[in-house]
Every structure is written in structure tokens, then in C-alpha cells.
Amino acid sequence: MSIHEADPPVSAARTRAETVAEDDYPQNRVPQHARRNFLSLFFVLIGFVFFTPTMLAGARLSGAFAWNDLLVVLAVGSLILGLYVALLSLIGARTGLTTVLLARYSLGRYGAKYASVLLGGTQVCWYAVTAVFLSELLVQAFGFEEYTWLVVVLSSVLTGVTAYYGYRGLELLSGLSVPLMLILCLWVLYEALDSVGGWGGLASVTPAEQGSIAWATAVTIVVGTFVSGGTQIPNWSRFARRPWHGFAAGLCAFLVFNLLMLFFGAIGAIAFQATDFVAVLLQLNLVAAAVVLLFFNVWTTQENTAYAFGVAGAEMFNVPAKRPFIIGGVAIAIVLALTGIYEALPQYLVLLGILIPPLGGVIIGDHLFVWRGRLPQLNRVRFLAVRWSCATAYLLGLATAFVSEQLSFGLPPVHGVAVAILSVPLAEWAFRGIGVPTRHEEFEEDLWST
């Protein structure tokens, strides 16, 4: 509800409160009574990052780097991603707010719309990419080539169902699928090492296209595998009961388990000369296991992705419900999946590594240097249309990441985040100096009072 609208009648207010609670508070802070324990959040986040298409990035990088060099690339990229996500997860747990609501504090009412379009849009694209991956699994396993389009449609609709029902749906499915997928990956690791003669044989394999990808670009690809989803980690960490729950769960999920997915993908590609994990499983005659376990694995990530573009849509249109936007996002993703978005995955990952990290950097810098960890309540703030100080910091971070990538200099995602974080206090000082408002108007009374 807009703060400029008249107060609703009591019955409307009660209806709104019931809708917000049922729909996971997409436009409000999560109250303490709705918070979940550490293990709940941990499994939801692992279910999010335990994502077999991430293996494609590891598989493709394995063709450009020797084994030892590849491990360094994967470790550095995962460390950057893990620390970045953990900080945002901590902020989400402290505030109880989604990423797009945090962006409203940093960028203003209209600036937050950009964040909603960027984050929601990229998640819709990810949903489409994953829909293609899942449909290829089913088609290859059962020979449904003539009905690929129908498989894409049906699987996309099905994997969006649990997101429609909120955090509890995510929690239940993740707890079921994560252990099963881990067992499958360990089995593939065993078979891969056996086929190449152990770790020594793995290290002796000469990459087919060694040197074809610059080191900085490779790290950017690793960061790009989950930088869009990782930037939206407050969507789930806001349910944490303690701030350290959010930090620890985010760091472990994105540093350790995302790295494992890249690692398994690289080993499968080297041992079986297949960049597609589905093809690896089919070579091992694990058709039934591939279908059942990978379907559940992909489902856990798809539901989180749908949840993310649902809350982004709720902020974009300023309504207390994410469900209509989950339905609309799934429909758009189906169209994208049927028109070939899967082929542009490497370029897409590099683009995400440039566009999105500076946004998270601005939120981090704003929370640390300006608000100092103490955000005023949403219902007691009249937001600026655009907060130019943070918008400028974002653009500086974006420009830095872009130039770094074009020149293959350093690590573009790191440069983008660092410049955005450090630019926030400098831009605040500069804009205040020339008389441009940089702080939202705060009130003692409840502007949403009913």
C-alpha cells in the first residue's frame, strides 16, 4: 500500500494482514514469530545452490585449464561469491527484508524498480535456462523428442508450484532432495576417478582448449553462476532467527556447496568427455536415478528462482502478494525456454557478473556506512524518488566491472562490488555538499496506520 493513500477501513486492513502473512511478507519485515531455525534456512539455501546446471560452468571451464589451475579458479570464484552472499544474508537476517525492499532504502522508490526489473528479470531467464535443462533430461531419458515443447511447459508449471506456497514449500522439498543429490554426485565422483586412474590420472589430462578463456573471465563466470540468486539471498535469510544464522548459512551454502557443484561438473567433463551432467549419468546407465534425483534437484532451485521473481514483482508493482508474479514469471520463462535462451548461457553468466554485484555492493555499503546497521521501519519512512548518491555508487561500480572485463584486468565482480561499497560514503558526502537530498524522510508515527 502506498504511504500517500488514505487509511483503509479495518476490514481491509485485516484482509491485508492475512494476505501478507499467507504470502510470506513480500512488502513487509518478517516478524519474529515467523522466523525459522538455522537448519531450516541452511537446507533451503543448499537446495538453492545444489543446482545441476551450475555443473555446466565447471564442465566448460575444465576444457580451458589444467586441473590444478582449474581448482584455483573455482576456489577463488566461490570464495568471492560466498563472502559477498554471506554479507547480504547477514543484512537480510538483521532487517527481515527482501533484497528489493533493501534496494528501496538504497536507491529510492524508483531506483528500487530498476533493482526489481534487474533481479526479477535475470531470475526469470535462469528459470528458462533450467527449464530447458530439465526438459533435455526427460527427453533424453524417455525419448520424448517430438514433445519437447510440452515437456518444457509441464515441467515449468510443476516446479513453480512449491514457490507459490511460500517458504514452507521450499523448506520441505529442499530437505528431501539435498541428501539424495549429494549421494548421486559422490557416486559420479567415484566412477569418474575410477575411469581416469584416480587423482593422478585426473591431473594428467590435457585440456582440449587450454588458454581459451582468460583467468579473470573464468573467475567471473564462476561468480556469475549464482550472483543473481546470491544477491537475492535476503529473500530467504530474512526468515533467520539470529543474524549469525543468516551469515553462516549463506557462507557455507555459496562457498562450499556451490563449489562442489562446479567441482563435480568439471570432473565429469574430464573423465567422460561430456560437458552435460545428464550425458554423464546416461553413460553410467543411471537413467532412473538421473530422472528422479535430478528432477528433484532442479525443482529445489526452480522454486527458489520463482520465489525470487515473485517478490521482485511484488515490490515492482507495490502490492502485498507475490503469487500473481510467480505465475506471470513462469509464463514468460516458458516462452524464453522455447526460443533458445539456453545457447547464450556463457555470455549470460559474464553479463550477470558485471551488472548485479555492484547492486549488492551498494546495499552492503549503504547498510554499513550510512545506516550503520539500523534501518528505520518501512511504515515510518517516506522514500526519496531516487537516492542519487547510491545510484551514482552503483553506476561507478558497474562501469568499473565493465571496463575490467573488457580489458581482462583483475576480477570484474570484485572490482564492481568494492568500488560500489566504497563509493557510497563518498557519494553521500559529495551530494550533501551540493545540497542534493540523500536521506529519506523519517516519522515517529506509523504512515500505514489503520
C-alpha positions in Angstrom: 0.0 0.0 0.0 1.3 3.5 -0.9 2.1 5.7 2.1 0.2 8.5 0.2 -3.1 6.7 0.2 -5.8 7.2 2.7 -6.1 4.8 5.6 -8.1 1.7 4.7 -11.0 0.5 6.8 -10.4 -2.0 9.5 -11.8 -4.9 7.5 -9.5 -4.1 4.6 -6.5 -3.8 7.0 -7.3 -7.2 8.4 -7.5 -8.7 5.0 -4.2 -7.2 4.0 -2.5 -8.5 7.1 -3.8 -12.0 6.4 -2.7 -11.8 2.8 0.8 -10.6 3.8 1.3 -13.5 6.3 0.0 -16.1 3.9 2.2 -14.8 1.1 5.4 -14.6 3.1 5.5 -10.8 3.8 6.8 -9.7 0.3 6.2 -6.0 1.2 6.9 -6.1 5.0 9.5 -7.1 7.5 9.2 -10.8 8.6 8.0 -10.7 12.3 10.0 -12.7 14.9 7.2 -15.2 15.3 7.6 -16.3 11.7 11.3 -16.8 11.8 12.9 -20.2 11.3 15.8 -22.0 12.9 19.3 -22.4 11.4 18.8 -25.8 9.9 15.7 -24.8 8.1 17.5 -21.9 6.4 20.6 -24.0 5.8 18.7 -26.6 3.8 16.7 -24.1 1.9 19.9 -22.4 0.7 21.7 -25.6 -0.1 18.7 -26.7 -2.1 19.0 -23.4 -4.0 22.7 -23.8 -4.8 22.6 -27.6 -5.4 21.8 -26.9 -9.0 23.0 -29.2 -11.7 23.1 -26.6 -14.5 25.9 -25.0 -12.4 27.9 -28.0 -13.3 27.9 -26.8 -16.9 30.1 -23.9 -15.9 32.6 -26.2 -14.2 32.5 -28.5 -17.2 33.2 -25.8 -19.7 36.0 -24.3 -17.7 37.6 -27.7 -17.4 38.4 -27.6 -21.1 40.4 -24.4 -20.7 42.5 -25.0 -17.6 44.8 -27.7 -16.3 43.4 -29.4 -13.2 45.4 -27.5 -10.6 44.8 -24.2 -12.3 41.1 -25.1 -12.6 40.9 -25.8 -8.8 42.3 -22.3 -8.1 39.8 -20.6 -10.4 36.9 -22.5 -8.9 38.1 -21.8 -5.3 38.7 -18.1 -5.9 35.4 -17.5 -7.6 33.5 -19.4 -4.9 35.2 -17.6 -2.1 34.3 -14.2 -3.7 30.7 -15.3 -4.2 30.5 -16.8 -0.7 31.7 -13.8 1.2 29.6 -11.4 -0.9 26.4 -13.5 -0.4 27.2 -14.0 3.3 27.2 -10.3 3.9 23.9 -9.8 2.2 22.5 -12.8 4.0 23.5 -11.1 7.3 21.8 -7.9 6.3 18.6 -9.8 5.4 18.6 -11.6 8.7 19.1 -8.4 10.6 16.4 -6.4 8.8 13.8 -9.1 7.9 13.6 -7.5 4.4 13.8 -8.8 0.9 16.6 -7.6 -1.4 14.3 -5.4 -3.4 13.0 -3.7 -0.2 16.6 -3.1 0.9 17.1 -1.6 -2.5 14.3 0.8 -1.8 16.3 2.2 1.1 19.5 2.5 -1.0 18.1 3.6 -4.4 14.7 5.2 -3.5 11.2 4.4 -4.8 12.0 4.4 -8.5 15.6 3.2 -8.1 14.2 0.1 -6.4 12.1 -0.5 -9.5 15.3 -0.9 -11.5 16.5 -3.4 -9.0 13.2 -5.3 -9.2 13.5 -5.4 -13.0 17.2 -6.4 -13.0 16.9 -9.1 -10.3 13.4 -10.4 -11.2 14.3 -10.4 -14.9 17.5 -12.3 -14.5 15.8 -14.9 -12.4 13.1 -15.4 -15.0 15.9 -16.0 -17.5 17.5 -18.5 -15.1 14.2 -20.2 -14.8 14.0 -20.6 -18.5 17.6 -21.9 -18.8 16.8 -24.5 -16.1 13.5 -25.5 -17.8 15.5 -26.4 -20.9 18.0 -28.4 -18.9 15.2 -30.3 -17.2 13.3 -31.0 -20.4 16.5 -32.3 -22.0 16.9 -34.7 -19.1 13.4 -36.1 -19.6 13.6 -36.1 -23.4 16.9 -38.0 -23.5 15.8 -40.5 -20.8 12.5 -41.4 -22.3 12.7 -40.4 -26.0 10.1 -37.6 -26.0 11.8 -35.7 -28.7 8.6 -35.0 -30.5 7.1 -33.4 -27.4 10.0 -31.4 -26.1 7.9 -28.2 -26.1 5.2 -29.9 -24.0 7.8 -31.2 -21.5 9.1 -27.7 -21.1 5.7 -26.3 -20.4 4.6 -29.0 -18.0 7.9 -29.2 -16.0 8.0 -25.4 -15.8 4.5 -25.2 -14.3 5.1 -28.1 -11.9 8.4 -26.7 -10.5 6.7 -23.4 -9.8 4.0 -24.9 -7.5 6.0 -25.0 -4.3 7.2 -21.4 -4.7 3.6 -20.4 -4.9 3.0 -21.8 -1.4 6.0 -19.9 0.1 8.9 -20.6 2.4 7.5 -23.8 3.9 7.2 -25.4 0.4 10.9 -24.5 -0.2 11.9 -26.0 3.2 10.1 -29.3 2.7 11.4 -30.0 -0.8 15.0 -29.0 0.0 15.1 -31.3 3.0 14.1 -34.2 0.7 16.2 -33.5 -2.4 19.6 -32.3 -1.0 20.7 -35.6 0.6 19.7 -37.6 -2.5 21.6 -35.3 -4.8 24.7 -35.4 -2.7 24.7 -39.2 -2.8 24.4 -39.1 -6.6 27.2 -36.7 -7.0 29.5 -38.7 -4.8 28.8 -41.8 -6.9 29.6 -40.0 -10.1 32.9 -38.8 -8.5 33.8 -42.3 -7.6 33.1 -43.6 -11.1 35.0 -40.7 -12.7 38.1 -41.2 -10.6 37.9 -44.9 -11.4 37.8 -44.3 -15.1 40.8 -41.9 -15.3 43.0 -43.7 -12.8 42.5 -41.7 -9.6 43.5 -38.1 -8.8 46.8 -38.5 -10.5 45.2 -39.5 -13.8 42.8 -36.6 -13.5 45.6 -34.1 -13.1 47.5 -35.6 -16.1 44.6 -34.9 -18.6 45.5 -32.2 -21.1 42.6 -29.7 -21.6 41.3 -29.7 -25.1 41.1 -25.9 -25.3 43.8 -24.8 -22.8 44.1 -21.0 -22.6 40.9 -20.3 -24.5 39.4 -18.4 -21.5 41.2 -15.6 -19.6 41.7 -16.3 -15.9 39.7 -13.2 -14.9 36.9 -14.1 -17.2 36.8 -17.7 -15.8 36.5 -16.3 -12.2 33.8 -14.0 -13.4 31.9 -17.0 -14.9 32.2 -18.8 -11.5 30.8 -15.8 -9.7 28.2 -15.4 -12.3 26.8 -18.9 -11.8 24.9 -17.6 -8.7 25.5 -13.9 -8.3 21.9 -13.1 -9.4 20.4 -15.6 -7.0 23.0 -14.8 -4.3 22.2 -11.1 -4.4 18.6 -12.1 -3.6 19.7 -14.1 -0.5 17.9 -11.7 1.8 14.6 -13.1 0.4 15.3 -16.2 2.5 17.8 -15.1 5.2 15.1 -12.6 6.4 13.5 -15.7 8.0 16.6 -16.4 10.2 16.1 -16.1 13.9 19.6 -14.8 14.5 21.9 -12.6 12.3 24.7 -15.1 12.5 22.3 -17.8 11.2 22.0 -15.9 8.0 25.7 -15.2 7.7 26.8 -18.8 8.4 24.2 -20.4 6.2 24.9 -18.1 3.3 28.7 -18.5 3.5 28.5 -22.3 3.8 25.9 -22.8 1.0 27.6 -20.5 -1.6 31.2 -21.1 -0.7 31.2 -24.9 -0.1 28.2 -26.3 -1.9 28.3 -24.1 -5.0 32.0 -25.0 -5.2 31.1 -28.7 -5.0 28.6 -28.4 -7.9 31.3 -26.8 -10.1 33.8 -29.4 -8.9 31.5 -32.3 -9.8 30.8 -30.8 -13.2 34.5 -30.4 -14.0 35.4 -33.9 -13.0 32.5 -35.4 -15.0 33.6 -33.5 -18.1 37.3 -34.5 -17.8 36.6 -38.2 -17.1 33.7 -38.8 -19.5 34.4 -36.1 -22.1 30.8 -34.8 -21.6 30.0 -31.2 -20.7 26.5 -32.2 -19.8 25.9 -33.9 -16.4 22.8 -35.6 -17.9 25.0 -37.2 -20.5 27.4 -38.4 -17.8 24.6 -40.1 -15.9 23.3 -41.8 -19.1 26.8 -43.1 -19.9 26.8 -44.7 -16.4 23.4 -46.3 -17.1 21.8 -44.3 -14.3 18.8 -43.3 -16.2 16.2 -43.9 -13.5 18.5 -42.2 -10.9 19.2 -39.3 -13.2 15.5 -38.7 -13.8 14.3 -38.9 -10.2 17.2 -37.2 -8.4 18.0 -34.5 -10.9 14.3 -33.7 -11.3 14.1 -33.1 -7.5 17.4 -31.2 -7.5 16.4 -28.9 -10.3 13.0 -28.4 -8.7 14.6 -27.0 -5.5 16.4 -24.3 -7.4 13.4 -23.6 -9.7 11.2 -23.0 -6.7 13.6 -20.5 -5.2 14.1 -18.8 -8.5 10.3 -18.4 -8.9 10.0 -17.2 -5.3 12.7 -14.5 -6.1 11.0 -13.1 -9.2 7.7 -13.3 -7.3 8.9 -10.9 -4.5 10.6 -8.7 -7.1 7.3 -8.3 -8.9 5.5 -7.6 -5.6 7.9 -4.7 -5.0 7.8 -3.5 -8.6 4.0 -3.0 -8.5 3.8 -2.3 -4.8 1.3 -5.0 -3.9 1.4 -7.3 -0.9 1.3 -10.5 -2.9 4.0 -12.4 -4.8 1.8 -15.2 -6.3 0.5 -13.4 -9.4 4.1 -12.6 -10.4 5.2 -16.2 -9.9 2.5 -17.2 -12.4 3.5 -14.4 -14.8 7.2 -15.1 -14.5 6.8 -18.8 -15.2 4.8 -18.0 -18.3 7.5 -15.6 -19.6 10.2 -18.2 -18.8 8.4 -20.8 -20.8 8.4 -18.5 -23.9 12.1 -17.8 -23.4 12.9 -21.5 -23.0 11.2 -22.4 -26.2 13.1 -19.7 -28.1 16.7 -20.7 -27.4 18.0 -18.8 -24.4 20.0 -21.9 -23.3 22.5 -21.4 -26.1 23.6 -18.0 -24.7 24.5 -19.3 -21.2 28.3 -18.4 -21.1 27.7 -14.9 -22.3 24.8 -14.5 -19.9 26.9 -15.5 -16.9 29.5 -12.9 -17.7 26.8 -10.3 -18.1 25.4 -11.2 -14.6 28.9 -10.9 -13.1 29.0 -7.3 -14.3 25.5 -6.0 -13.8 24.5 -7.4 -10.4 27.4 -7.4 -8.0 27.6 -3.6 -7.8 23.9 -3.6 -6.7 24.7 -5.9 -3.8 27.8 -3.7 -3.1 25.6 -0.6 -2.8 23.3 -2.3 -0.4 26.2 -3.5 1.7 28.0 -0.1 1.7 24.8 1.7 2.5 23.9 -0.6 5.4 27.4 -0.3 6.8 28.4 3.3 6.3 25.2 5.2 6.2 22.5 3.4 8.1 25.1 1.7 10.3 23.0 -1.4 10.6 19.9 0.5 11.9 17.2 0.8 9.2 14.1 2.7 10.2 10.8 0.8 9.8 9.2 0.7 6.4 6.0 2.2 7.6 7.8 5.2 9.1 9.7 6.3 6.1 8.7 8.5 3.1 11.2 7.4 0.5 13.0 9.7 -2.0 12.1 9.1 -5.6 15.7 8.4 -6.4 18.6 8.4 -4.0 21.2 9.8 -6.3 24.2 9.1 -4.0 23.7 5.3 -4.1 22.6 5.4 -7.7 25.9 7.0 -8.6 27.8 4.5 -6.5 26.1 1.7 -8.4 26.9 3.2 -11.8 30.6 3.7 -10.7 30.7 0.0 -9.7 29.0 -1.1 -12.9 31.4 1.0 -15.1 34.4 -0.4 -13.2 33.3 -4.0 -13.6 32.6 -3.5 -17.3 36.0 -1.9 -18.1 37.8 -4.6 -16.1 36.0 -7.3 -18.1 36.7 -5.7 -21.4 40.4 -5.3 -20.5 40.6 -8.7 -18.9 42.1 -6.9 -15.9 41.7 -8.4 -12.4 38.4 -9.7 -11.2 35.4 -7.7 -12.6 32.8 -8.8 -10.0 35.2 -8.0 -7.1 36.1 -4.6 -8.6 32.4 -3.8 -9.1 31.5 -4.7 -5.5 34.5 -3.0 -4.0 34.0 0.3 -5.9 30.3 0.3 -5.2 30.8 -0.2 -1.4 33.5 2.4 -1.1 31.7 4.9 -3.4 28.6 5.0 -1.1 30.0 7.2 1.7 32.0 9.3 -0.8 28.9 9.9 -2.9 26.9 10.7 0.2 29.4 13.4 1.2 29.5 14.8 -2.3 25.8 15.1 -2.9 25.1 16.5 0.5 27.8 19.1 -0.2 25.9 20.3 -3.3 22.6 20.3 -1.5 21.0 17.2 -3.0 18.9 15.2 -0.5 20.4 11.8 0.3 18.3 10.7 3.2 14.6 9.6 3.3 12.2 11.4 5.5 11.5 9.6 8.7 8.5 9.9 11.0 7.6 9.0 14.6 4.1 7.9 13.6 3.0 4.9 11.5 2.4 6.2 8.0 0.5 2.9 7.2 -1.7 3.1 10.4 -5.1 1.6 10.1 
